[in-house]
Amino acid sequence: MGWSIRKKLIIFLLAATVLPFGSSIAITYYQTTTSLNNRFVSTNHELIEKGEEELTVYLDDVAQMSTVLYRYTPFMNVMRDGISQDFITNQEEVRRALAYLFNSRPEIEQMHLYIDKGKDSYTNYHSRISGRGKYENIFSHPYYARLHHSSDFSVIQPPHEIYSYNHQSVIPNSQKKDVLSFHNILLDVPSDRFLGFLSIDINLSKISAIAGRLFTKDIEDLYIMDENGTIIYASKEKEIGKKNNENWFKHVKQRPKEGKSVEWKDKQFSGVIVYERFSAPYKDWYIVKRIPYAVLYQGARQTALINIVIGLITLVVVLFATMVISFKLTAPIKVLIANMKKVEKGEFEADFDSLGNDEIGMLGRHFKRMIDQINELILREYKLELENKSSQLRVLQSQINPHFLYNAFQSIGTLALKMKAVPVYSLLTSLSNIMRYSMNMKEDIVPFDKELKHVKAYLSLQKQRFDEQLDFHLNVEKAVEEILVPKMILQPIVENCFKHGFDQQVEKAVIHINASLNCEDIICISVLDNGIGVTDEQLESIHQELFQGGTLEGTQRESIGLKNIYDRLQIYYGTEAAMSVHGVKEGGFTVTIQIPRVMQKEVEHS
């Protein structure tokens, strides 16, 4: 960034008052460093206080996970009576409890359950639950022994490389990572009879995420230590899990509880240390943030040096400098004010390219970015509302009387049953479901399962028409069925198969509908047919009309075709949605849709 407003004002004041610039620089430097120091301590202490509160809540949440099991009566009965009494049923209860707890938090790497009745042991590593194992020497584990002989219900083992409990988890060397272990004792409440242990190993991703918001990487240092001085987290990853024996930490622990910061200087570090002691139950834990003087006072030192040089020059060219500075300060502000007045009148457009590289220039860039975002949101919301209203209008224009139609279908269906025409009744039911789904204006977003049922009803009607000349196959993963998607994205594609793909040249029409969820949480939907296909020229034309604007050839404005589906996907998902079409003149046409599992929140509608 170029000259700041602050520097320009300092130069102007020095020239206007003709003060001895040397003393002015000294005073400015002293006040700046003092202000920076005080502001740094105050701001960062508040920051690490909030970080400490967030970490405490997180650690408590993990430590209290075992309490959920006390509310699960079948599991507690297993803990009291042991696995062997009803092995199959009891083991299933154990597996169900371990799977439930493991899936409750993504950072859980491994869980270990020990049942004292029968000395049985189970582990759950990466959702793989082990078989039953005996753990006779359970108290050889130091943390289990510690829990058993203390009044604590939970104890935290500092970061360490993940290991297999009782040799029951298969952990490849490439998968071994540092974890934080929560060891919990399970008691038969209210009798306090010892039932077993539950250990939960979590990776440090959540703690790293919380700590990462508390310091600036490569500039500041952050440490989290437990009651023994073991480093739970450090900005330098190689120090995690080691014991902090540094003199500065010993000094911090000797400081009064009401203290916030201390200045420190030795061969390794010279700067300000801000610290905070954790509240109960981690009252002897510390969170410490360090910033070197070189970084803290860098701006002040640069300011002092520049002011010395500028002060000498501005004493010579005082009048010229004052005019230039005044113009440069006021001109961009006037431009910004004029544009703000345009925005107040509803004209969301900025008529300037740049206001400079200082703070006002930065303000101008943020102002333009804000206008662009407002315009984008207005456009997207307008397009979405327009699309919904258009869909409603099309349905209303073609709507006779839904209640009359439903009652008529019901009457005809009843008559068909009386006449023992069950296929007629089935077809009427499918048609009724199609109309009810299409005319329902209350839902813009539906589970994929509903969309699939709508297509099945449509294909059932077509099956009655084509009989043996039509066959269709649905291959949909279970995980996709409950995912919310925009309404009417499948049936129009299937309808195109009949309108454009099948004619008398096709002996037997076959349609394949596939839907799956890949490892990147992307839903892949494809509709394939064995129709007459398209030529290269036709495929190129479809690509241009679909992705570059316009209306597809042969479609009506009242229909909901490929272009309509693509536009709505762009509204709901933006650039995260993709559609592709493939076909060959020898026969066959494929439409593929790729959308994220979760749509953008700002355009979601229920």
C-alpha positions in Angstrom: 0.0 0.0 0.0 1.3 3.6 -0.8 1.2 6.6 1.4 -1.4 6.4 4.1 -3.7 9.2 5.2 -2.1 9.1 8.6 1.4 9.8 7.0 0.0 12.6 4.8 -1.6 14.3 7.8 1.6 14.1 9.8 3.6 15.7 7.0 1.0 18.4 6.6 0.9 19.2 10.3 4.7 19.4 10.5 4.9 21.7 7.6 2.0 23.9 8.7 3.1 24.4 12.3 6.9 24.4 11.5 7.6 22.4 14.7 11.0 21.0 15.3 10.4 17.8 13.3 12.9 15.9 15.4 11.0 16.3 18.7 7.8 15.6 16.8 9.1 12.4 15.4 10.3 11.3 18.8 6.9 12.0 20.5 5.0 10.3 17.6 7.2 7.2 17.8 6.8 7.0 21.6 3.1 7.4 21.5 2.7 5.0 18.6 4.7 2.2 20.3 2.9 2.7 23.6 -0.5 2.7 21.8 0.4 -0.4 19.8 1.6 -2.2 22.9 -1.5 -1.4 24.9 -3.9 -2.0 22.0 -2.1 -5.3 21.2 -2.4 -6.5 24.8 -6.0 -5.5 25.1 -7.2 -6.8 21.8 -5.3 -10.1 21.8 -6.2 -10.8 25.4 -9.9 -10.5 24.5 -9.2 -12.7 21.5 -7.5 -15.5 23.4 -10.2 -15.3 26.1 -12.8 -16.0 23.5 -10.6 -18.7 22.1 -10.2 -20.2 25.6 -13.9 -20.3 26.1 -14.5 -21.9 22.7 -11.8 -24.5 23.4 -13.2 -25.2 26.9 -16.7 -25.8 25.4 -15.3 -28.1 22.7 -13.2 -30.1 25.1 -16.2 -30.4 27.5 -18.4 -31.6 24.6 -16.0 -34.3 23.7 -15.4 -35.3 27.3 -19.2 -35.5 27.9 -19.9 -37.7 24.9 -19.9 -40.8 27.1 -22.8 -39.4 29.1 -25.0 -40.1 26.1 -24.6 -43.8 26.8 -26.2 -43.5 30.2 -29.5 -42.7 28.5 -29.4 -45.8 26.3 -30.8 -48.5 28.6 -30.1 -51.5 26.4 -26.4 -50.6 26.3 -26.2 -50.0 30.0 -27.8 -53.4 30.6 -25.0 -54.9 28.5 -22.4 -53.0 30.6 -23.9 -54.4 33.8 -24.5 -58.0 32.7 -21.7 -58.5 30.1 -21.7 -59.6 26.5 -21.9 -63.3 27.1 -25.4 -63.5 28.5 -26.9 -62.9 25.1 -23.9 -62.6 22.8 -25.5 -61.8 19.5 -28.0 -59.3 20.8 -25.6 -57.6 23.2 -22.8 -57.4 20.7 -25.2 -55.7 18.3 -26.1 -53.1 21.0 -22.4 -52.4 21.6 -21.8 -52.0 17.8 -24.8 -49.7 17.5 -23.6 -47.5 20.4 -20.0 -47.3 19.1 -21.2 -46.5 15.6 -23.6 -43.8 16.9 -20.9 -42.0 18.9 -18.3 -42.4 16.2 -20.5 -40.7 13.6 -21.4 -37.8 16.0 -18.2 -36.0 15.3 -16.0 -36.0 12.1 -12.8 -35.5 14.0 -13.1 -38.8 15.8 -10.3 -41.2 14.7 -10.8 -44.2 17.0 -12.9 -45.4 20.0 -12.3 -48.1 22.5 -14.8 -49.7 24.8 -13.9 -51.9 27.7 -16.6 -53.9 29.6 -15.4 -55.0 33.0 -18.0 -57.8 33.2 -16.3 -60.5 31.2 -13.1 -58.3 30.4 -14.4 -57.7 26.9 -12.9 -55.0 24.6 -14.1 -53.5 21.3 -12.7 -50.7 19.1 -14.1 -48.6 16.3 -11.4 -47.3 13.9 -12.5 -45.3 10.9 -16.0 -46.8 11.2 -14.5 -50.3 11.3 -15.8 -52.0 14.5 -13.5 -54.8 15.7 -14.6 -58.2 16.9 -14.7 -59.2 20.6 -11.4 -59.2 22.4 -10.3 -60.0 25.9 -8.4 -57.3 27.9 -7.3 -59.0 31.1 -4.5 -56.6 32.0 -6.6 -53.4 31.5 -4.9 -51.5 34.3 -1.5 -51.8 32.7 -2.8 -48.8 30.7 -1.6 -45.8 32.8 -4.6 -43.6 32.1 -7.1 -46.4 32.9 -5.2 -47.1 36.2 -5.3 -43.4 36.9 -9.0 -43.1 36.3 -9.8 -46.2 38.4 -7.9 -44.8 41.5 -9.2 -41.3 41.3 -12.6 -39.5 41.6 -12.4 -38.1 38.1 -14.8 -39.3 35.4 -12.6 -38.2 32.5 -8.9 -37.6 31.8 -7.2 -36.2 28.7 -4.1 -37.8 27.3 -1.9 -35.2 25.5 -1.3 -35.4 21.8 0.4 -38.7 20.8 0.7 -41.0 17.8 -2.5 -43.1 17.5 -2.1 -46.7 18.7 -4.2 -49.8 18.7 -6.0 -50.5 21.9 -5.6 -54.2 22.9 -4.2 -54.8 19.4 -7.7 -54.8 18.0 -7.5 -52.0 15.5 -5.6 -52.4 12.3 -3.9 -49.0 11.8 -1.5 -48.8 8.7 1.7 -46.9 9.3 0.7 -44.4 6.6 -2.5 -43.6 8.6 -0.9 -43.0 11.9 -1.3 -39.4 13.1 -1.2 -37.4 16.3 -4.5 -37.6 18.3 -5.8 -36.3 21.6 -7.4 -39.0 23.7 -10.3 -38.7 26.1 -10.4 -41.6 28.6 -13.8 -41.9 30.5 -14.8 -44.2 33.3 -18.3 -45.8 33.1 -20.1 -46.3 36.4 -23.5 -47.9 37.3 -25.3 -44.7 38.4 -26.3 -44.2 41.2 -24.4 -47.1 42.8 -21.0 -46.0 41.4 -20.2 -49.6 40.6 -17.4 -49.8 38.1 -18.6 -50.9 34.6 -15.8 -50.2 32.2 -14.0 -47.5 30.2 -14.6 -45.6 27.0 -11.7 -43.9 25.1 -12.2 -41.4 22.3 -9.3 -40.5 20.1 -9.8 -37.3 18.1 -7.5 -35.6 15.5 -6.4 -32.1 16.1 -8.3 -30.6 13.2 -11.0 -28.8 15.3 -8.5 -27.6 17.8 -6.2 -26.3 15.0 -9.2 -24.6 13.4 -10.1 -22.8 16.7 -6.4 -21.9 17.4 -5.8 -20.8 13.8 -8.3 -17.9 14.3 -6.3 -16.6 17.3 -2.9 -15.7 15.6 -1.3 -14.7 12.4 0.7 -17.5 10.9 4.5 -17.0 10.4 4.3 -13.7 12.4 2.9 -14.7 15.8 3.3 -17.8 18.0 0.4 -19.6 19.8 0.7 -22.3 22.5 -1.8 -24.3 24.4 -0.4 -26.3 27.4 -2.1 -28.6 29.9 -1.5 -28.8 33.6 1.8 -30.7 33.2 3.1 -28.2 30.6 2.6 -30.6 27.7 1.9 -28.7 24.5 -1.6 -29.6 23.2 -1.2 -27.2 20.3 1.5 -25.0 18.9 1.9 -22.8 15.8 5.0 -24.9 15.1 3.6 -28.4 14.6 6.8 -30.2 15.6 6.4 -28.9 19.2 3.0 -30.5 19.6 3.0 -33.3 22.2 6.3 -32.1 23.8 6.7 -30.6 27.2 7.3 -26.9 27.4 10.3 -26.3 29.7 11.1 -22.8 28.3 12.0 -20.1 30.9 9.3 -17.8 29.5 6.6 -20.3 30.3 7.9 -20.9 33.8 7.8 -17.1 34.2 4.2 -16.9 32.9 3.1 -19.6 35.4 4.5 -17.6 38.3 2.7 -14.4 37.3 -0.5 -13.4 39.2 -3.8 -14.9 38.1 -5.1 -11.4 37.2 -2.2 -10.8 34.8 -2.7 -10.5 31.1 0.8 -10.0 29.5 4.5 -9.8 30.1 7.4 -8.5 28.1 10.2 -10.9 27.5 13.6 -10.8 26.0 16.2 -13.6 25.6 18.2 -15.2 22.8 15.3 -17.0 21.3 12.5 -14.4 21.7 12.1 -10.7 22.3 8.6 -9.3 22.4 5.3 -9.3 24.2 3.6 -12.4 25.6 -0.2 -12.4 26.2 -1.6 -15.3 28.2 -4.8 -16.6 29.7 -5.4 -19.4 32.2 -8.3 -21.8 31.4 -11.4 -21.9 33.5 -12.6 -25.1 35.3 -12.3 -28.0 34.7 -9.1 -27.2 32.8 -8.0 -24.5 35.3 -4.3 -25.3 35.1 -4.2 -25.2 31.3 -2.7 -22.1 29.6 -3.1 -20.4 26.2 -0.2 -18.2 25.3 0.3 -15.8 22.3 3.7 -14.3 21.5 4.5 -11.5 19.1 8.1 -10.2 18.5 9.0 -6.5 18.9 10.2 -6.5 15.3 6.7 -7.2 14.1 4.9 -5.2 16.7 6.8 -2.0 16.2 7.7 -2.4 12.5 5.1 0.1 11.4 6.1 2.7 14.0 9.8 2.4 13.1 9.1 2.8 9.4 6.9 5.8 10.1 9.6 7.5 12.1 12.2 6.9 9.4 10.0 8.1 6.6 8.9 11.2 8.6 12.5 12.2 9.0 13.1 12.2 5.3 9.8 13.7 4.4 10.1 16.4 7.1 13.3 17.7 5.5 11.8 17.8 2.0 8.4 19.3 3.0 10.1 22.2 4.8 11.4 23.3 1.4 8.3 22.7 -0.7 5.6 23.4 1.9 3.2 25.2 -0.4 3.4 22.8 -3.3 3.1 19.8 -1.0 0.1 21.2 0.8 -1.8 21.8 -2.4 -1.0 18.4 -3.9 -1.9 16.5 -0.7 -5.1 18.5 -0.2 -6.2 17.6 -3.8 -5.3 14.0 -3.5 -7.2 13.7 -0.2 -10.3 15.4 -1.2 -10.7 14.4 -4.9 -11.3 10.6 -4.3 -13.6 11.4 -1.3 -15.8 13.6 -3.5 -15.9 10.9 -6.2 -16.9 8.3 -3.5 -19.6 10.6 -2.1 -21.1 11.2 -5.6 -21.3 7.5 -6.2 -22.9 6.9 -2.8 -25.6 9.4 -3.7 -26.2 7.5 -6.9 -26.7 4.3 -4.9 -29.1 6.1 -2.6 -31.2 6.9 -5.7 -31.2 3.2 -6.7 -28.4 3.3 -9.4 -26.2 0.5 -8.4 -23.2 1.4 -10.6 -19.8 2.9 -9.9 -18.3 5.3 -12.5 -14.7 5.1 -11.3 -11.9 2.6 -11.9 -9.6 3.3 -8.9 -9.3 5.8 -6.2 -5.7 5.0 -5.4 -3.7 2.6 -3.3 -4.3 4.1 0.2 -7.1 3.6 2.6 -9.5 5.6 0.5 -8.6 3.5 -2.5 -9.2 0.4 -0.5 -12.6 1.8 0.6 -13.4 2.5 -3.1 -12.6 -1.1 -4.1 -14.7 -2.5 -1.3 -17.5 -0.1 -2.3 -17.4 -1.4 -5.9 -17.2 -5.0 -4.7 -20.3 -4.4 -2.5 -22.2 -2.9 -5.5 -21.3 -5.9 -7.6 -22.4 -8.3 -4.9 -25.7 -6.4 -4.5 -26.4 -6.5 -8.2 -25.6 -10.2 -8.4 -27.9 -11.0 -5.5 -30.7 -8.9 -7.0 -30.2 -10.5 -10.4 -30.2 -14.1 -8.9 -33.2 -13.4 -6.7 -35.0 -11.7 -9.5 -34.3 -14.6 -11.9 -35.4 -17.1 -9.3 -38.6 -15.3 -8.5 -39.3 -14.8 -12.2 -38.8 -18.5 -12.9 -41.0 -19.5 -10.1 -43.8 -17.1 -11.1 -43.5 -18.2 -14.7 -43.8 -21.9 -13.7 -46.9 -21.0 -11.6 -48.4 -19.0 -14.5 -47.9 -21.9 -16.9 -49.6 -24.3 -14.5 -52.5 -21.9 -13.8 -53.0 -21.2 -17.5 -53.3 -25.0 -18.1 -55.2 -25.7 -14.9 -58.9 -26.6 -15.3 -59.8 -27.4 -11.7 -57.5 -29.6 -9.8 -60.1 -30.7 -7.3 -62.5 -31.5 -10.1 -59.8 -33.5 -11.9 -58.8 -35.4 -8.8 -62.4 -36.3 -8.0 -63.0 -37.3 -11.6 -60.0 -39.5 -11.6 -61.1 -41.1 -8.3 -64.6 -41.7 -9.8 -63.2 -43.2 -13.0 -60.7 -45.3 -10.9 -63.5 -46.6 -8.7 -65.5 -47.6 -11.8 -62.5 -49.3 -13.2 -62.1 -51.4 -10.1 -65.7 -52.3 -10.2 -65.3 -53.4 -13.8 -62.1 -55.3 -12.7 -59.9 -53.1 -14.9 -57.0 -52.9 -12.5 -54.5 -51.7 -15.2 -56.8 -48.8 -15.9 -57.0 -47.9 -12.2 -53.2 -48.1 -12.0 -52.8 -45.8 -15.0 -55.3 -43.3 -13.5 -53.4 -43.3 -10.3 -50.1 -42.6 -12.1 -51.7 -39.8 -14.0 -53.2 -38.3 -10.9 -49.8 -38.4 -9.1 -48.2 -36.7 -12.0 -50.7 -33.9 -12.1 -50.7 -33.5 -8.3 -46.9 -33.2 -8.3 -46.8 -30.8 -11.2 -49.5 -28.5 -9.9 -48.0 -28.3 -6.3 -46.7 -24.7 -6.2 -45.7 -24.9 -2.5 -42.5 -26.8 -3.2 -39.5 -25.6 -5.2 -37.1 -27.9 -3.6 -37.9 -31.6 -3.1 -36.1 -34.8 -2.0 -34.7 -36.6 -5.0 -36.9 -39.6 -4.1 -40.0 -37.5 -4.9 -38.5 -36.5 -8.2 -37.8 -40.2 -8.9 -41.4 -41.2 -8.1 -42.7 -38.6 -10.5 -40.5 -40.0 -13.3 -41.6 -43.5 -12.4 -45.3 -42.5 -12.8 -44.6 -40.8 -16.1 -42.7 -43.9 -17.4 -45.5 -46.2 -16.3 -47.9 -44.3 -18.5 -45.5 -44.5 -21.4 -45.0 -48.2 -20.7 -48.7 -48.7 -21.2 -48.5 -46.9 -24.5 -45.5 -48.7 -25.9 -45.9 -52.0 -24.1 -43.0 -54.4 -24.9 -41.4 -51.7 -27.1 -40.3 -49.7 -24.0 -38.1 -50.7 -21.2 -36.5 -48.5 -18.5 -34.0 -49.1 -15.7 -33.4 -47.0 -12.5 -30.1 -47.3 -10.7 -30.2 -44.8 -7.8 -28.0 -45.0 -4.7 -29.8 -44.9 -1.4 -27.7 -41.9 -0.2 -29.1 -39.8 -3.0 -32.8 -40.3 -2.3 -33.1 -37.9 0.6 -30.9 -35.1 -0.9 -32.8 -32.0 -1.7 -32.8 -31.0 -5.4 -34.8 -28.5 -7.6 -38.1 -29.8 -8.7 -38.8 -31.0 -12.3 -35.2 -31.7 -13.4 -35.7 -35.4 -14.5 -39.1 -35.7 -16.1 -38.4 -33.1 -18.9 -35.3 -34.9 -19.9 -37.1 -38.3 -20.0 -39.9 -36.6 -22.0 -37.3 -35.4 -24.6 -36.3 -39.1 -25.1 -39.9 -39.7 -26.4 -40.2 -36.4 -28.3 -36.8 -36.5 -30.1 -35.1 -39.8 -29.6 -37.7 -42.6 -30.3 -39.4 -43.1 -33.6 -40.3 -46.1 -35.9 -36.6 -46.8 -36.5 -36.1 -48.0 -32.9 -37.3 -51.6 -32.4 -37.2 -51.4 -28.6 -36.8 -48.1 -26.7 -34.6 -48.4 -23.5 -34.0 -45.6 -21.0 -31.5 -45.8 -18.2 -31.6 -43.3 -15.2 -28.6 -43.4 -12.9 -27.9 -41.3 -9.8 -24.9 -41.6 -7.4 -23.0 -39.5 -4.9 -19.2 -39.5 -5.3 -16.5 -39.0 -2.7 -16.4 -35.2 -3.3 -20.1 -34.9 -2.4 -21.2 -34.3 -6.0 -24.4 -35.9 -7.2 -24.0 -37.3 -10.7 -27.4 -37.9 -12.5 -27.5 -39.3 -16.0 -30.4 -40.1 -18.4 -29.4 -42.4 -21.4 -31.6 -43.6 -24.2 -31.0 -45.8 -27.3 -32.9 -43.4 -29.7 -32.0 -42.2 -33.1 -29.1 -40.0 -31.8 -27.9 -36.8 -33.3 -25.4 -35.7 -35.9 -22.3 -33.7 -35.0 -23.8 -30.6 -36.4 -27.0 -31.1 -34.3 -25.0 -31.7 -31.2 -22.9 -28.6 -31.7 -26.1 -26.6 -32.2 -27.6 -28.0 -29.0 -24.4 -27.0 -27.1 -24.5 -23.4 -28.4 -28.2 -23.0 -27.6 -28.0 -24.6 -24.2 -24.8 -22.9 -22.8 -24.7 -19.7 -24.8 -28.3 -18.5 -24.6 -31.4 -18.8 -26.8 -34.1 -21.4 -27.0 -33.6 -25.0 -28.1 -34.8 -25.7 -31.6 -38.1 -27.6 -31.6 -39.2 -26.7 -28.0 -42.1 -24.6 -27.0 -42.0 -21.6 -24.6 -44.6 -23.4 -22.5 -42.5 -26.5 -22.0 -39.8 -27.1 -19.4 -36.9 -28.3 -21.5 -33.1 -28.7 -21.2 -32.5 -24.9 -21.3 -35.0 -24.4 -18.5 -33.3 -27.0 -16.4 -29.9 -25.7 -17.0 -30.9 -22.1 -16.2 -32.6 -23.2 -12.9 -29.5 -25.2 -11.9 -27.4 -22.1 -12.4 -29.8 -20.1 -10.2 -29.7 -22.6 -7.4 -26.1 -23.7 -7.6 -24.2 -21.1 -9.6 -21.0 -22.3 -11.2 -21.0 -25.4 -9.0 -23.7 -27.0 -11.3 -22.8 -28.6 -14.6 -24.8 -30.2 -17.4 -23.5 -32.0 -20.5 -25.1 -33.7 -23.4 -23.6 -36.5 -25.6 -24.9 -38.3 -28.6 -23.9 -40.0 -31.8 -25.7 -40.3 -35.1 -25.5 -44.1 -34.9 -28.0 -44.0 -32.0 -28.3 -43.0 -28.4 -28.4 -39.7 -26.4 -27.1 -38.9 -22.9 -27.8 -36.0 -20.6 -25.6 -35.7 -17.5 -26.1 -33.4 -14.5 -23.6 -32.8 -11.8 -24.6 -30.7 -8.7 -23.2 -30.4 -5.2 -24.9 -32.3 -2.4 -25.8 -29.0 -0.6 -27.1 -26.0 -2.6 -26.1 -22.4 -2.0 -27.9 -21.1 1.1 -28.7 -17.7 -0.3 -31.0 -19.2 -3.0 -32.6 -22.1 -1.1 -36.4 -22.2 -0.9 -38.5 -24.6 1.0 
